[in-house]
Amino acid sequence: MDSGQSFPVLDQVVLDTTDARALAEFYRRLLGFIYRAGDEPPAGAGPDERGHDWLVLHHPSGSPRIAFQQVTALPRSTWPGDAVPQQLHLDMTVPTAGDLDTQHRRALELGATLLYDRSHDEQEPLRVYADPAGHPFCIFVAAR
């Protein structure tokens, strides 16, 4: 049914960071995403102009997308405390508890910090992490 009303299309989620390249690399490796054409790291020891401004990653299919915007300062979220709220977080799912454990090890190896562990919950096993810039994200077992 066409109501004649158009809606905006969500293009991407943007994360502020004091090191756009490092945070993009964290999520590239965690999610298996690829860089938007032109945003790849420079070959060799060349200057990384894009890495100090704005970078975009996307799933190999083209979406979803995550962008990284360079800022000069960024207070880390203190979640679960309230002093600096998380304001936004990314939810990621895996099919099984075994996959949750595998991704837990990977996230820590890539530089994430575990903030909350509810991996033994029978209804919805999950873990909450902070990425290297302090943004919280969740990995949980998708509902069966």
C-alpha positions as CSV (number, residue, x, y, z in Angstrom):
1,M,0.0,0.0,0.0
2,D,1.5,3.3,-1.1
3,S,0.5,6.2,1.2
4,G,2.5,8.7,-0.9
5,Q,4.7,9.4,2.2
6,S,8.4,8.9,1.8
7,F,10.7,8.1,4.7
8,P,14.4,8.7,5.2
9,V,16.7,5.7,4.8
10,L,19.1,4.9,7.5
11,D,22.5,5.0,5.8
12,Q,24.9,4.2,8.7
13,V,25.8,4.5,12.4
14,V,28.6,6.9,13.1
15,L,30.9,6.6,16.1
16,D,33.0,9.5,17.3
17,T,36.6,8.5,18.2
18,T,40.0,10.1,18.9
19,D,41.6,7.5,16.5
20,A,39.4,6.8,13.5
21,R,41.8,4.3,11.9
22,A,42.3,2.3,15.0
23,L,38.6,2.0,15.8
24,A,37.8,1.2,12.2
25,E,40.4,-1.6,12.2
26,F,38.9,-3.0,15.5
27,Y,35.4,-3.2,13.9
28,R,36.7,-4.4,10.6
29,R,38.4,-7.3,12.2
30,L,35.6,-8.0,14.7
31,L,32.8,-8.0,12.1
32,G,34.6,-9.0,8.9
33,F,33.6,-5.7,7.2
34,I,35.5,-4.0,4.4
35,Y,36.4,-0.4,3.8
36,R,34.5,1.8,1.5
37,A,36.5,2.4,-1.7
38,G,39.2,5.0,-1.0
39,D,39.1,4.5,2.8
40,E,41.6,1.7,3.0
41,P,44.8,2.2,4.9
42,P,47.5,3.7,2.8
43,A,50.1,1.3,1.3
44,G,53.5,1.4,2.9
45,A,54.3,4.2,5.2
46,G,52.4,6.9,3.4
47,P,50.4,9.5,5.2
48,D,46.9,8.4,6.3
49,E,44.9,11.6,5.6
50,R,41.5,9.7,5.6
51,G,42.4,8.0,8.9
52,H,42.4,11.3,10.7
53,D,39.0,12.4,9.6
54,W,36.2,10.1,8.4
55,L,36.2,6.4,7.5
56,V,33.4,4.0,6.5
57,L,33.2,0.2,6.8
58,H,30.5,-2.0,5.4
59,H,29.4,-5.6,5.3
60,P,30.6,-7.2,2.0
61,S,27.0,-7.1,0.8
62,G,27.1,-3.3,1.1
63,S,25.1,-2.8,4.3
64,P,25.0,-2.4,7.2
65,R,27.6,0.4,7.4
66,I,29.5,2.0,10.3
67,A,31.4,5.3,10.0
68,F,34.1,6.7,12.2
69,Q,34.4,10.4,12.8
70,Q,37.6,11.8,14.3
71,V,37.2,14.1,17.3
72,T,39.8,15.7,19.5
73,A,38.4,14.4,22.8
74,L,35.9,11.8,23.8
75,P,35.0,10.9,27.4
76,R,34.7,7.1,27.9
77,S,31.2,5.8,28.9
78,T,31.1,4.8,32.5
79,W,28.2,2.3,31.9
80,P,26.8,0.7,33.9
81,G,27.4,3.8,36.0
82,D,25.5,7.0,35.1
83,A,28.3,9.6,35.1
84,V,28.9,9.3,31.3
85,P,26.0,7.4,29.7
86,Q,26.5,5.1,26.7
87,Q,24.1,7.2,24.6
88,L,24.2,4.6,21.8
89,H,25.4,1.0,21.6
90,L,25.7,-1.7,18.9
91,D,23.9,-5.0,19.3
92,M,25.4,-8.0,17.6
93,T,24.0,-11.6,17.6
94,V,25.4,-15.1,17.3
95,P,23.4,-18.3,16.9
96,T,24.7,-20.4,19.9
97,A,26.3,-20.1,23.4
98,G,29.5,-21.7,21.9
99,D,29.6,-18.9,19.3
100,L,29.2,-16.4,22.1
101,D,32.3,-17.8,23.8
102,T,34.2,-17.8,20.6
103,Q,33.4,-14.2,19.9
104,H,34.1,-13.3,23.5
105,R,37.7,-14.5,23.1
106,R,38.0,-12.7,19.7
107,A,36.6,-9.4,21.1
108,L,39.1,-9.4,24.0
109,E,42.0,-10.3,21.6
110,L,41.1,-7.4,19.4
111,G,41.1,-4.9,22.3
112,A,37.6,-4.9,23.7
113,T,37.0,-4.7,27.5
114,L,34.3,-6.8,29.1
115,L,31.9,-4.6,31.0
116,Y,29.1,-7.1,31.9
117,D,28.7,-10.8,31.6
118,R,25.3,-12.5,31.5
119,S,26.5,-15.4,29.4
120,H,24.9,-18.0,31.7
121,D,21.4,-16.5,31.4
122,E,19.1,-19.2,29.9
123,Q,16.7,-16.7,28.2
124,E,19.3,-14.5,26.6
125,P,23.0,-15.1,27.1
126,L,24.9,-11.9,26.5
127,R,28.1,-10.0,27.2
128,V,28.6,-6.2,27.0
129,Y,31.9,-4.8,26.0
130,A,33.6,-1.4,25.5
131,D,35.4,-1.0,22.2
132,P,38.9,0.5,22.3
133,A,37.4,4.0,22.2
134,G,35.0,3.2,25.1
135,H,31.7,2.7,23.1
136,P,29.7,-0.1,24.6
137,F,28.5,-3.0,22.4
138,C,26.6,-6.2,23.1
139,I,27.1,-9.7,21.7
140,F,24.2,-12.0,22.5
141,V,22.6,-15.3,21.5
142,A,19.7,-14.6,19.1
143,A,16.3,-15.8,20.2
144,R,15.6,-19.3,18.9
